[in-house]
Amino acid sequence: MKKLFFKSCLYVVLILITLEIIVRIFHLSKDNPSRFVDEFNVEKWVPNQEGYSVTGNRRQNFSKFYINNSGYNSYREFAPTLNKKELALVGDSFIEGFHQNYYNSIGKKIENKLQDFEVYEYGYAGYDFADQLHLIHAYKETFDKIDYVVLGLKFENDLMRSEYNVVTDRMHLESPLYRNARKIKLLVYTQNIGVLEPLWKLAGRIASIGKKANSNEEKEVTEAEIQYQQNIYVDNFKSLIDKYGFDKTRFILLLNVDVTPQHFLDYLNKNNFEYIDFGNALKQSKKPTTLIYDRHWNNHGREIIANLIAEHIKKSN
């Protein structure tokens, strides 16, 4: 019985080691760059990292990223001057572009269309409007030299707070425990494809034993509650603008009008906030504009976004 037990344990260990080697050889698991909070209290990636972003159990998406000296995924370094023309893209994972090779990003596509401009991509997964304005304020001397700044804005989740603070949940991913866990590529791979999800759910059920169960019935949200929440988001937008400012001569919002409340659009129009609507252009496309496994733009979608921004800058320049 002891021999059987030890042999079983040995076989399990050998199988896990073999699977770890396979995952590494075929690069089935994504690389996770390290993040940090800099001296200006801005959360970003640790500079000068590179690796591959992988999604899906069959490498449905495989792309290279490169973190530049400024801490953002980009094909170029950021060095604005008053003697050049520059455009900055500021936003979340859609601007960050880990789903596309860094040398074929939205910024690069825009540069191909605006050949006298340098495009800087300040994208970071999870950035909301507070993150974006805090970044611009923290690096004011840099952004003051940039001719145009495009800020991505999703009304439903980018205006949930009225002031900036570091998101501690994201920084917990840099704890020694998580860092060491990321070194086990098989663990990262199984997590990414959802193999471990049932185990996490089971652990949650065990942890909830003895606690009062919440009702499974979903509470119907009334129109008045939706309107109340939307008003809070608009107030948050105003609070952030009041605190950090917003240069309407250079700053442009990038948003989808189709999923943005009309009263917020009316506020933007009334107060002369410039914005680019990408929703209609994506909707009219005869080809898919998003990846097959999530809502991020695919290469065609990014081409459309780049065209819209480039055309807008041409008209404004």
Contacts in CASP RR format, 6 or more apart in sequence:
PFRMAT RR
TARGET T0000
AUTHOR 0000-0000-0000
METHOD contacts of the structure
MODEL  1
MKKLFFKSCLYVVLILITLEIIVRIFHLSKDNPSRFVDEFNVEKWVPNQE
GYSVTGNRRQNFSKFYINNSGYNSYREFAPTLNKKELALVGDSFIEGFHQ
NYYNSIGKKIENKLQDFEVYEYGYAGYDFADQLHLIHAYKETFDKIDYVV
LGLKFENDLMRSEYNVVTDRMHLESPLYRNARKIKLLVYTQNIGVLEPLW
KLAGRIASIGKKANSNEEKEVTEAEIQYQQNIYVDNFKSLIDKYGFDKTR
FILLLNVDVTPQHFLDYLNKNNFEYIDFGNALKQSKKPTTLIYDRHWNNH
GREIIANLIAEHIKKSN
16 186 0 8 1.000
19 186 0 8 1.000
20 184 0 8 1.000
20 185 0 8 1.000
20 186 0 8 1.000
22 28 0 8 1.000
23 29 0 8 1.000
23 185 0 8 1.000
23 186 0 8 1.000
23 189 0 8 1.000
24 185 0 8 1.000
26 59 0 8 1.000
27 52 0 8 1.000
27 54 0 8 1.000
27 59 0 8 1.000
27 62 0 8 1.000
28 54 0 8 1.000
28 57 0 8 1.000
28 59 0 8 1.000
28 185 0 8 1.000
28 189 0 8 1.000
29 54 0 8 1.000
29 185 0 8 1.000
29 186 0 8 1.000
29 188 0 8 1.000
29 189 0 8 1.000
29 192 0 8 1.000
30 52 0 8 1.000
30 53 0 8 1.000
30 54 0 8 1.000
30 55 0 8 1.000
30 188 0 8 1.000
30 192 0 8 1.000
31 51 0 8 1.000
31 52 0 8 1.000
31 53 0 8 1.000
31 54 0 8 1.000
31 65 0 8 1.000
32 182 0 8 1.000
32 188 0 8 1.000
33 45 0 8 1.000
33 46 0 8 1.000
33 49 0 8 1.000
33 51 0 8 1.000
33 65 0 8 1.000
33 67 0 8 1.000
34 45 0 8 1.000
34 46 0 8 1.000
34 49 0 8 1.000
34 174 0 8 1.000
34 179 0 8 1.000
35 43 0 8 1.000
35 44 0 8 1.000
35 45 0 8 1.000
35 46 0 8 1.000
35 170 0 8 1.000
35 171 0 8 1.000
35 173 0 8 1.000
35 174 0 8 1.000
36 43 0 8 1.000
36 44 0 8 1.000
36 45 0 8 1.000
36 46 0 8 1.000
36 174 0 8 1.000
37 43 0 8 1.000
37 44 0 8 1.000
37 166 0 8 1.000
37 171 0 8 1.000
38 44 0 8 1.000
40 138 0 8 1.000
40 139 0 8 1.000
41 134 0 8 1.000
41 138 0 8 1.000
41 166 0 8 1.000
42 134 0 8 1.000
42 135 0 8 1.000
42 138 0 8 1.000
42 139 0 8 1.000
43 124 0 8 1.000
43 131 0 8 1.000
43 166 0 8 1.000
43 167 0 8 1.000
43 170 0 8 1.000
43 171 0 8 1.000
44 70 0 8 1.000
44 71 0 8 1.000
44 72 0 8 1.000
44 124 0 8 1.000
45 67 0 8 1.000
45 71 0 8 1.000
45 72 0 8 1.000
45 73 0 8 1.000
45 124 0 8 1.000
46 67 0 8 1.000
46 71 0 8 1.000
47 67 0 8 1.000
47 68 0 8 1.000
47 69 0 8 1.000
47 70 0 8 1.000
47 71 0 8 1.000
48 67 0 8 1.000
48 68 0 8 1.000
48 69 0 8 1.000
49 66 0 8 1.000
49 67 0 8 1.000
50 64 0 8 1.000
50 65 0 8 1.000
50 66 0 8 1.000
50 67 0 8 1.000
51 64 0 8 1.000
51 65 0 8 1.000
51 66 0 8 1.000
52 62 0 8 1.000
52 63 0 8 1.000
52 64 0 8 1.000
52 65 0 8 1.000
53 61 0 8 1.000
53 62 0 8 1.000
53 63 0 8 1.000
53 64 0 8 1.000
53 65 0 8 1.000
53 98 0 8 1.000
53 99 0 8 1.000
54 61 0 8 1.000
54 62 0 8 1.000
54 192 0 8 1.000
55 61 0 8 1.000
55 99 0 8 1.000
55 192 0 8 1.000
55 291 0 8 1.000
55 293 0 8 1.000
55 294 0 8 1.000
56 192 0 8 1.000
56 193 0 8 1.000
56 293 0 8 1.000
57 193 0 8 1.000
60 291 0 8 1.000
60 292 0 8 1.000
60 293 0 8 1.000
61 99 0 8 1.000
61 291 0 8 1.000
61 293 0 8 1.000
63 98 0 8 1.000
63 99 0 8 1.000
63 100 0 8 1.000
63 101 0 8 1.000
63 102 0 8 1.000
64 101 0 8 1.000
64 102 0 8 1.000
64 103 0 8 1.000
65 73 0 8 1.000
65 97 0 8 1.000
65 98 0 8 1.000
65 102 0 8 1.000
66 73 0 8 1.000
66 74 0 8 1.000
66 75 0 8 1.000
66 102 0 8 1.000
67 73 0 8 1.000
67 74 0 8 1.000
68 74 0 8 1.000
68 76 0 8 1.000
68 77 0 8 1.000
68 78 0 8 1.000
69 77 0 8 1.000
69 78 0 8 1.000
70 77 0 8 1.000
70 78 0 8 1.000
70 120 0 8 1.000
70 122 0 8 1.000
72 78 0 8 1.000
72 96 0 8 1.000
72 120 0 8 1.000
72 121 0 8 1.000
72 122 0 8 1.000
72 123 0 8 1.000
72 124 0 8 1.000
73 96 0 8 1.000
73 97 0 8 1.000
73 98 0 8 1.000
73 102 0 8 1.000
73 105 0 8 1.000
73 121 0 8 1.000
73 123 0 8 1.000
74 102 0 8 1.000
74 105 0 8 1.000
74 120 0 8 1.000
74 121 0 8 1.000
75 102 0 8 1.000
75 103 0 8 1.000
75 105 0 8 1.000
75 107 0 8 1.000
75 108 0 8 1.000
76 118 0 8 1.000
76 119 0 8 1.000
76 120 0 8 1.000
78 120 0 8 1.000
78 142 0 8 1.000
80 86 0 8 1.000
80 118 0 8 1.000
80 120 0 8 1.000
80 142 0 8 1.000
80 143 0 8 1.000
80 145 0 8 1.000
80 146 0 8 1.000
81 145 0 8 1.000
82 145 0 8 1.000
84 118 0 8 1.000
85 114 0 8 1.000
85 116 0 8 1.000
85 117 0 8 1.000
85 118 0 8 1.000
85 147 0 8 1.000
85 317 0 8 1.000
86 117 0 8 1.000
86 118 0 8 1.000
86 119 0 8 1.000
86 120 0 8 1.000
86 145 0 8 1.000
86 146 0 8 1.000
86 147 0 8 1.000
86 148 0 8 1.000
87 110 0 8 1.000
87 114 0 8 1.000
87 117 0 8 1.000
87 118 0 8 1.000
87 119 0 8 1.000
87 120 0 8 1.000
87 146 0 8 1.000
87 147 0 8 1.000
87 148 0 8 1.000
87 149 0 8 1.000
87 150 0 8 1.000
87 309 0 8 1.000
87 313 0 8 1.000
88 119 0 8 1.000
88 120 0 8 1.000
88 121 0 8 1.000
88 122 0 8 1.000
88 143 0 8 1.000
88 146 0 8 1.000
88 148 0 8 1.000
88 149 0 8 1.000
88 150 0 8 1.000
89 95 0 8 1.000
89 106 0 8 1.000
89 107 0 8 1.000
89 110 0 8 1.000
89 119 0 8 1.000
89 120 0 8 1.000
89 121 0 8 1.000
89 122 0 8 1.000
89 123 0 8 1.000
89 150 0 8 1.000
89 152 0 8 1.000
89 309 0 8 1.000
90 122 0 8 1.000
90 123 0 8 1.000
90 127 0 8 1.000
90 132 0 8 1.000
90 135 0 8 1.000
90 136 0 8 1.000
90 149 0 8 1.000
90 150 0 8 1.000
90 151 0 8 1.000
90 152 0 8 1.000
91 122 0 8 1.000
91 123 0 8 1.000
91 124 0 8 1.000
91 127 0 8 1.000
91 131 0 8 1.000
91 132 0 8 1.000
91 151 0 8 1.000
91 152 0 8 1.000
92 123 0 8 1.000
92 124 0 8 1.000
92 125 0 8 1.000
92 126 0 8 1.000
92 127 0 8 1.000
92 128 0 8 1.000
92 152 0 8 1.000
92 154 0 8 1.000
92 158 0 8 1.000
93 99 0 8 1.000
93 123 0 8 1.000
93 124 0 8 1.000
93 125 0 8 1.000
93 126 0 8 1.000
93 296 0 8 1.000
94 152 0 8 1.000
94 296 0 8 1.000
94 297 0 8 1.000
95 106 0 8 1.000
95 121 0 8 1.000
95 122 0 8 1.000
95 123 0 8 1.000
95 152 0 8 1.000
96 121 0 8 1.000
96 123 0 8 1.000
96 124 0 8 1.000
96 125 0 8 1.000
97 105 0 8 1.000
97 106 0 8 1.000
97 121 0 8 1.000
97 123 0 8 1.000
97 296 0 8 1.000
98 125 0 8 1.000
99 291 0 8 1.000
99 296 0 8 1.000
99 297 0 8 1.000
99 298 0 8 1.000
100 106 0 8 1.000
100 299 0 8 1.000
100 302 0 8 1.000
104 299 0 8 1.000
105 121 0 8 1.000
105 302 0 8 1.000
106 121 0 8 1.000
106 302 0 8 1.000
106 305 0 8 1.000
106 306 0 8 1.000
106 309 0 8 1.000
107 119 0 8 1.000
107 121 0 8 1.000
107 306 0 8 1.000
108 119 0 8 1.000
109 302 0 8 1.000
109 303 0 8 1.000
109 306 0 8 1.000
110 117 0 8 1.000
110 119 0 8 1.000
110 306 0 8 1.000
110 309 0 8 1.000
110 310 0 8 1.000
110 313 0 8 1.000
111 117 0 8 1.000
111 118 0 8 1.000
111 119 0 8 1.000
112 306 0 8 1.000
113 306 0 8 1.000
113 307 0 8 1.000
113 310 0 8 1.000
114 310 0 8 1.000
114 313 0 8 1.000
114 314 0 8 1.000
117 147 0 8 1.000
117 313 0 8 1.000
120 146 0 8 1.000
122 132 0 8 1.000
122 135 0 8 1.000
124 131 0 8 1.000
126 167 0 8 1.000
126 170 0 8 1.000
127 135 0 8 1.000
128 157 0 8 1.000
128 158 0 8 1.000
128 159 0 8 1.000
128 160 0 8 1.000
128 161 0 8 1.000
129 151 0 8 1.000
129 153 0 8 1.000
129 158 0 8 1.000
129 159 0 8 1.000
129 236 0 8 1.000
129 237 0 8 1.000
129 240 0 8 1.000
130 161 0 8 1.000
130 162 0 8 1.000
130 163 0 8 1.000
130 164 0 8 1.000
130 240 0 8 1.000
131 164 0 8 1.000
132 151 0 8 1.000
132 152 0 8 1.000
133 164 0 8 1.000
133 240 0 8 1.000
133 241 0 8 1.000
133 243 0 8 1.000
133 244 0 8 1.000
133 245 0 8 1.000
133 246 0 8 1.000
134 164 0 8 1.000
134 244 0 8 1.000
136 143 0 8 1.000
136 149 0 8 1.000
136 244 0 8 1.000
137 244 0 8 1.000
137 245 0 8 1.000
143 149 0 8 1.000
146 250 0 8 1.000
147 250 0 8 1.000
147 317 0 8 1.000
148 250 0 8 1.000
148 251 0 8 1.000
148 252 0 8 1.000
148 313 0 8 1.000
148 316 0 8 1.000
149 247 0 8 1.000
149 250 0 8 1.000
149 251 0 8 1.000
149 252 0 8 1.000
150 251 0 8 1.000
150 252 0 8 1.000
150 253 0 8 1.000
150 254 0 8 1.000
150 276 0 8 1.000
150 309 0 8 1.000
151 251 0 8 1.000
151 252 0 8 1.000
151 253 0 8 1.000
151 254 0 8 1.000
152 158 0 8 1.000
152 253 0 8 1.000
152 254 0 8 1.000
152 255 0 8 1.000
153 159 0 8 1.000
153 253 0 8 1.000
153 254 0 8 1.000
153 255 0 8 1.000
153 275 0 8 1.000
154 255 0 8 1.000
154 256 0 8 1.000
154 259 0 8 1.000
155 230 0 8 1.000
155 233 0 8 1.000
155 255 0 8 1.000
155 259 0 8 1.000
155 260 0 8 1.000
155 261 0 8 1.000
155 264 0 8 1.000
156 259 0 8 1.000
159 233 0 8 1.000
159 234 0 8 1.000
159 236 0 8 1.000
159 237 0 8 1.000
160 233 0 8 1.000
160 236 0 8 1.000
161 236 0 8 1.000
162 235 0 8 1.000
162 236 0 8 1.000
162 239 0 8 1.000
162 240 0 8 1.000
163 239 0 8 1.000
163 240 0 8 1.000
163 243 0 8 1.000
164 240 0 8 1.000
172 178 0 8 1.000
181 187 0 8 1.000
181 188 0 8 1.000
182 188 0 8 1.000
190 196 0 8 1.000
230 261 0 8 1.000
230 263 0 8 1.000
230 264 0 8 1.000
233 264 0 8 1.000
234 263 0 8 1.000
234 264 0 8 1.000
234 267 0 8 1.000
237 264 0 8 1.000
246 273 0 8 1.000
248 272 0 8 1.000
248 273 0 8 1.000
248 274 0 8 1.000
251 274 0 8 1.000
252 274 0 8 1.000
252 275 0 8 1.000
252 276 0 8 1.000
252 312 0 8 1.000
253 268 0 8 1.000
253 273 0 8 1.000
253 274 0 8 1.000
253 275 0 8 1.000
253 276 0 8 1.000
254 275 0 8 1.000
254 276 0 8 1.000
254 278 0 8 1.000
254 305 0 8 1.000
254 309 0 8 1.000
255 275 0 8 1.000
255 276 0 8 1.000
255 277 0 8 1.000
255 278 0 8 1.000
256 277 0 8 1.000
256 278 0 8 1.000
256 279 0 8 1.000
256 282 0 8 1.000
257 265 0 8 1.000
257 277 0 8 1.000
257 279 0 8 1.000
257 280 0 8 1.000
258 279 0 8 1.000
258 280 0 8 1.000
258 283 0 8 1.000
267 273 0 8 1.000
268 275 0 8 1.000
276 308 0 8 1.000
276 309 0 8 1.000
276 312 0 8 1.000
278 304 0 8 1.000
278 305 0 8 1.000
278 308 0 8 1.000
281 304 0 8 1.000
281 307 0 8 1.000
281 308 0 8 1.000
282 289 0 8 1.000
282 297 0 8 1.000
282 301 0 8 1.000
282 304 0 8 1.000
285 300 0 8 1.000
285 301 0 8 1.000
285 304 0 8 1.000
287 300 0 8 1.000
288 298 0 8 1.000
288 300 0 8 1.000
289 297 0 8 1.000
289 298 0 8 1.000
289 300 0 8 1.000
289 301 0 8 1.000
289 304 0 8 1.000
290 296 0 8 1.000
290 297 0 8 1.000
290 298 0 8 1.000
290 301 0 8 1.000
291 297 0 8 1.000
291 298 0 8 1.000
297 304 0 8 1.000
297 305 0 8 1.000
END
